[in-house]
Amino acid sequence: IPLRLVGSEMCIRDSANPCGIAVGKDIAQAYAKAHLCDPVSAFGGVVAANRTVTAAMAQSLSEVFTEVVIAPEYESAALEILMKKPSIRILICTQTRISPLEIRPVSGGVLVQETDLIAADGDDPKNWKQVTGAALSPDVMRDLEFAWRAVRAVKSNAILLAKDGAAVGIGMGQVNRVDSAKLAVDRAGARVAGSVGASDAFFPFADGLEILTQAGVIAIVQPGGSVRDEEVIAAATKAGIAMFFTSTRHFSHA
C-alpha cells in the first residue's frame, strides 16, 4: 500500500494485515527492512511497492516464496528474475488513488462508508499534542510519524512498533489492546528496545501502554480520548516516555 512517505516504500501483506512495512533509500533496502519485521508470516505473502521494482529487489524477493508482487513498474532485469519463479503473479498498478468510498455486502443490502484516507488534521504531527515527556529528536519524530501512518493499514486493536523507518513488530487481529501490545513486543524481540509505538485507537487502560514501555518503547502516539486518559498519561509519565495525542483514530475491524 502506498503511504506516500518520502523515499521508496514496501509493504508485505499476509491475509488482510501487513506483516511488514518500511521505507528506505531505495526499494531494495525498503524490501529488506519490511521483510525483517516478520519473515515467518512473509512466506507465501503479497509484496506491494510504490516504486519501480529493481533487479536488486527482485533478486532478494526471489529467494522467498511469494505469491503476488504488485508495483507501478518493473525493470526488465527484475522481470526476468521474477518470471523464473513458479506460480508467482506479477501485477502492475499505476493508479494509487484510494477510492473515497468502501462498499461492503451485508445481509439484505450493502454498507457504504467513507474510506480512511489519512487526511484528518490529526494525521499531521504539527497538530499532535504532546502530553508527556521531553522533546524528541527529528529522527525519533520521523519514526513516530511513520508508525502512525503505517498503523492505519493494520486491523483490530492495532499496535505497531517502528524503528529506523521500518515496522519491527506488529500486533493485530486481537480482541483487546493488551494482547496486541504483547504480540507486537513478542514479534519485535530485541528490536523493541529504542523503538516507538503507534496505537490505532486510544488505550482504554494503562496496561497495554505499560507492556510497551516495560519492553523498551521510548515514545508513543495514539488518538487519546479515553475516559481514563489521565491514568494512561500517569503511566507514561512514570515510565519517562514521550506520548502524543492525535485526536484522530484509524481503528478498523478485521
N, C-alpha and C positions, 0 to 999 in steps of 0.2 A: 504494500500500500504506500503510495507516495505521501509523506508527511510534510513535504515542501520545506525541508531544512536545508541549510547551506551545505554543499558537498554531496557526494554520492551516498545513496541510501539503499539499504537492503532490509527486506522483511522476509522471514521464513515462517510459514504457517503450517500448523498441524491441526486438522479439523477446522473449527471456526475460530481458533485462538492463535495468536503468533507465539512461536517458541523461540524467536529471536528477532530483534530489531536493532539496527546500528547505522551510523553514518561514518564516513571515512574520507580520507584524502582522495581515494579513487574507489571504484566499485569492487575491485578485488579485495581491498582491505575491509570495506564495509561488509562484504560477504563473510570473510573470515571472522570478523568480530561478532556478527549476528549468529553464525554457526556455533561459536563457543558458548553462547548463552545456554543452550540445551541440545547438545549433539545427539542425545538419545532420541528425543522427540523429532528432531530434524530428519531422521531416517524415514524415507518414503513420503516426504512432505512436499510443499509447494513453495517455490522461491520466487519472490517478486522484487523487481528492481525498478528504480525510476531514472536510470541512466543506461547508456549503451552497454551491453554485456561484452566485455573484452575477452581476449583469449586467456589472459591470466586468471580471470574469474571463472571462465568456463572450465579450465583445467582443474581448479580446486573443486568446483561443483561436480565434475565428472567422477570424482573419487568417492562421492557419497550417493547412495541410492536416492534419487529424486524423481518424483512422478511428473511434476509440472514446473516449468520455468516461464515466467512472463516478464516482458520488458518492452520498452518502446523501440528498441533497435538492437541488432547484434553485429559484431564484426564478423566478416566472412570466416576468419580463422576460428572464431568462437563457435560458429555454426558447424564447422567441420568437426570440431571436438565433440560437441553435444550430440550431433546426429549419429555418432558411433554408439551412443548409449541405447540399449534396447528399451522399448516401451516408454521413453520419455516424451512428453508432449511439450513442444516448443511453441509458445504463443507470443504474438506481437500485440501490444496495446499502446497506441499513440494518444488515446484520449484519457486523460487523468482527471477530468472533471467529475466530481461526485454528484449524483442526482440529488436534487433538493428534497425529494420525497422518497419514502420507503413504503412499499405496498406488500402486506403480508396476508395470506389467506387465513380466515377464521371460520368457524362453523357458521354457515348461513350467510357469509359475505366476505368482505376484506377490510383490513385495517389500514388506513392511510395516515402516516405521521411524517413529520419533518425529520430529515436526516441530520445527525450530529455532524456538523461541518467544521468544528474547531474555529468558530467565528465569533464567539462571545467576547465581551470586553475582558472577562476573567482569564482568557487564554493568553493574554499579553502580560508578561512578567512585570511590566511597568505598572500594571493595575493590581498586582498582588499586594496583600497586606502581611507584613512580617509581624508575627505575634510573639515570637520567642527568638532568643539567640542573637549573636553578633552579626555584623555584616560579613558577607561571603565573598570569596574571590570570584573573578569573572569566569574562571574555569568551572567552578562548582555551580555557579548560577546557570551556565550553559547546560550542564548536565541535568539540573533541575528542570529547565525548560524542555530539554529533550525527553526526560522522563514523563513530564506532564502531557506532552503531545503524543508520545508513544502509548501511554496507558489508555488512551481513547480506543485503541484497537483491541483491547483486552476486555473480556466479558465476565460478568457476575462476580462482584466483590473483588475488583481488580487491584492488585498491588504490583507495582513494577519497580525494581531496583536497577539503577544505572550508574555507570562509571566510565569516564573517558569516551563518551559518545556512543555507548552501547548498553543494551539491556544485559544485566548479569544474572538476574533472577526474576521470574515472573510467577505470581500466584493468581490463579484464575479458576472459574468454574466451581467455586466453593459456596456453601450456603451461609457462611459467615466470614467476616473480615479477619478474624483471628486465624482461621485455618489458611486463608490466602496469604497472610503475613508469614506464617510458618513455612508454607510451600515456597514462597519467594526466597526466604532465607536459606532453606534447605537446598534449593537449586543453585543459589549463588555460591554456596560453600565458602571457601576462604576469601572469595572476591567481595563478600558483603562488607568487609571492613573498609571504611572510607567511601562507601557508595552513598547515593542519595535515593530517596524513595518518593513515589507518587501513588496516591490513592484516588480512585475514580469517584469516590463519594466520601462523605465525612466519616471519621472514626466515631461510632456510637458510644464507645467506652475507651478508656485509656489502654486496655490490654493489648489490642493489636499494635498500637504505636510502640508500646514497651517491648514487644517482641523484636521490632526493628531496631530500636535504639540499643537494646542489650546485645544485639548481634554486631553492632558497629556502624549502623547507618548514621551519617553526620548531618543530614538535612532532609526535610520532608515537605512536600507540597500536597495540599489537599483542599477540598472545597470549603470546609468549615460549615457551620450551620446546625450542628447538633445541640440538643438541649444540655449536653454535657461537655460543651466546648471548653469550659473553664477547667474541668477535670483533665482533659486532654492537654490543654495548654500547660497546666501544672506539671504533668508528667514529662512534657518536652523540656520545660524549664529545668526540672530536676536532672534530666539527662544531659543538659547543657548543649542541646542541638538547636539549630535554626529551623523554624517552621513557618510556612507561608499559607495563607488562606487565599483562594481564588474567587470564592463566591460563585463559582460555576462548577457543575459536576458533569461527568461523562459516563455515568453508570449505564450499563447495557446488560440485559439478560442474555444468557447463552441460548 
